[in-house]
Amino acid sequence: MSDTDVKPRGKTKAKTQRPPLYKVILLNDDFTPRDFVVTVLKGVFRLTDDQAYRVMMTAHRRNACVVAVYTRDVAETKATQGTEAGRRAGYPLMFTTEPEQ
């Protein structure tokens, strides 16, 4: 081995940090029909009938319910899709996002 050969001293691993997660929250309103909310939850968030019904009823009883947790881009996209589906149908259906703590 010559003097110019350099041996690595140790292996370094790059630590990747997980992206922050955001909650998508369904807000209750008194005008959007329950069946429509369940349909949106199933279509946008891919929930089963039972899951969608439970989320809808929790939001109805508590005025809000966390639907799912995603990375920021996905959470904002799904919240916008759900809100827009309500607007297109003439309902005040509203989804918001907030950072998970």
C-alpha positions as a Markdown table, in Angstrom:
| # | Residue | x | y | z |
|---|---|---|---|---|
| 1 | Met | 0.0 | 0.0 | 0.0 |
| 2 | Ser | 1.4 | 3.4 | -0.9 |
| 3 | Asp | 1.3 | 6.6 | 1.1 |
| 4 | Thr | -1.4 | 8.0 | -1.2 |
| 5 | Asp | -3.9 | 5.3 | -0.5 |
| 6 | Val | -6.4 | 6.5 | 2.1 |
| 7 | Lys | -8.5 | 4.1 | 4.1 |
| 8 | Pro | -11.9 | 5.2 | 5.2 |
| 9 | Arg | -12.0 | 5.5 | 9.0 |
| 10 | Gly | -15.6 | 4.6 | 9.5 |
| 11 | Lys | -18.8 | 4.3 | 7.7 |
| 12 | Thr | -21.1 | 7.3 | 7.9 |
| 13 | Lys | -24.7 | 6.9 | 7.4 |
| 14 | Ala | -26.8 | 9.8 | 6.2 |
| 15 | Lys | -29.7 | 10.2 | 8.6 |
| 16 | Thr | -32.8 | 11.1 | 6.7 |
| 17 | Gln | -35.4 | 13.0 | 8.6 |
| 18 | Arg | -39.0 | 12.0 | 8.2 |
| 19 | Pro | -41.2 | 14.7 | 6.8 |
| 20 | Pro | -43.6 | 16.3 | 9.3 |
| 21 | Leu | -47.1 | 14.9 | 9.2 |
| 22 | Tyr | -50.4 | 16.8 | 8.9 |
| 23 | Lys | -53.9 | 15.9 | 10.1 |
| 24 | Val | -56.9 | 16.3 | 7.7 |
| 25 | Ile | -59.8 | 17.4 | 9.8 |
| 26 | Leu | -63.5 | 17.2 | 8.8 |
| 27 | Leu | -65.5 | 20.1 | 10.2 |
| 28 | Asn | -69.2 | 19.7 | 11.0 |
| 29 | Asp | -71.9 | 21.8 | 9.5 |
| 30 | Asp | -75.6 | 21.7 | 9.7 |
| 31 | Phe | -76.4 | 21.7 | 6.0 |
| 32 | Thr | -74.4 | 19.0 | 4.3 |
| 33 | Pro | -76.3 | 15.7 | 4.2 |
| 34 | Arg | -74.7 | 12.8 | 6.0 |
| 35 | Asp | -74.9 | 10.5 | 3.0 |
| 36 | Phe | -72.9 | 13.1 | 0.9 |
| 37 | Val | -70.2 | 13.4 | 3.6 |
| 38 | Val | -69.9 | 9.6 | 3.7 |
| 39 | Thr | -69.6 | 9.5 | -0.1 |
| 40 | Val | -66.8 | 12.1 | -0.1 |
| 41 | Leu | -64.9 | 10.4 | 2.7 |
| 42 | Lys | -65.1 | 7.1 | 0.7 |
| 43 | Gly | -64.1 | 8.7 | -2.6 |
| 44 | Val | -61.4 | 11.1 | -1.5 |
| 45 | Phe | -59.9 | 9.3 | 1.5 |
| 46 | Arg | -60.7 | 5.7 | 0.4 |
| 47 | Leu | -62.4 | 4.9 | 3.7 |
| 48 | Thr | -64.7 | 1.9 | 4.0 |
| 49 | Asp | -68.5 | 2.4 | 4.5 |
| 50 | Asp | -68.1 | 1.8 | 8.2 |
| 51 | Gln | -65.0 | 4.0 | 8.6 |
| 52 | Ala | -66.6 | 6.8 | 6.7 |
| 53 | Tyr | -69.8 | 6.6 | 8.8 |
| 54 | Arg | -67.9 | 6.7 | 12.0 |
| 55 | Val | -65.8 | 9.7 | 11.0 |
| 56 | Met | -68.9 | 11.5 | 9.9 |
| 57 | Met | -70.7 | 10.8 | 13.1 |
| 58 | Thr | -67.7 | 11.8 | 15.2 |
| 59 | Ala | -67.5 | 15.1 | 13.4 |
| 60 | His | -71.3 | 15.5 | 13.9 |
| 61 | Arg | -71.1 | 14.9 | 17.6 |
| 62 | Arg | -67.8 | 16.8 | 18.4 |
| 63 | Asn | -67.9 | 19.4 | 15.6 |
| 64 | Ala | -64.7 | 18.1 | 14.1 |
| 65 | Cys | -62.9 | 14.8 | 13.5 |
| 66 | Val | -59.4 | 13.8 | 12.2 |
| 67 | Val | -60.0 | 11.9 | 9.0 |
| 68 | Ala | -56.4 | 10.8 | 8.3 |
| 69 | Val | -52.7 | 11.8 | 8.7 |
| 70 | Tyr | -50.5 | 12.4 | 5.7 |
| 71 | Thr | -47.4 | 14.4 | 4.6 |
| 72 | Arg | -48.2 | 18.1 | 4.1 |
| 73 | Asp | -48.7 | 18.0 | 0.3 |
| 74 | Val | -51.0 | 15.0 | 0.4 |
| 75 | Ala | -53.0 | 16.3 | 3.3 |
| 76 | Glu | -53.5 | 19.7 | 1.7 |
| 77 | Thr | -54.5 | 18.1 | -1.6 |
| 78 | Lys | -57.0 | 15.7 | -0.1 |
| 79 | Ala | -58.5 | 18.5 | 2.1 |
| 80 | Thr | -58.9 | 20.7 | -1.0 |
| 81 | Gln | -60.5 | 17.8 | -3.0 |
| 82 | Gly | -63.0 | 17.1 | -0.2 |
| 83 | Thr | -63.9 | 20.8 | 0.2 |
| 84 | Glu | -64.2 | 21.3 | -3.6 |
| 85 | Ala | -66.5 | 18.2 | -3.9 |
| 86 | Gly | -68.8 | 19.9 | -1.4 |
| 87 | Arg | -68.7 | 23.2 | -3.2 |
| 88 | Arg | -69.5 | 21.6 | -6.5 |
| 89 | Ala | -72.6 | 20.0 | -5.0 |
| 90 | Gly | -73.6 | 23.3 | -3.3 |
| 91 | Tyr | -72.7 | 22.3 | 0.3 |
| 92 | Pro | -70.5 | 24.1 | 2.8 |
| 93 | Leu | -68.5 | 20.9 | 3.5 |
| 94 | Met | -65.1 | 21.8 | 4.9 |
| 95 | Phe | -61.8 | 20.0 | 5.5 |
| 96 | Thr | -58.8 | 21.7 | 7.0 |
| 97 | Thr | -55.2 | 20.6 | 7.8 |
| 98 | Glu | -53.0 | 21.2 | 10.8 |
| 99 | Pro | -49.6 | 19.9 | 11.9 |
| 100 | Glu | -49.6 | 16.7 | 14.0 |
| 101 | Gln | -47.8 | 17.2 | 17.2 |
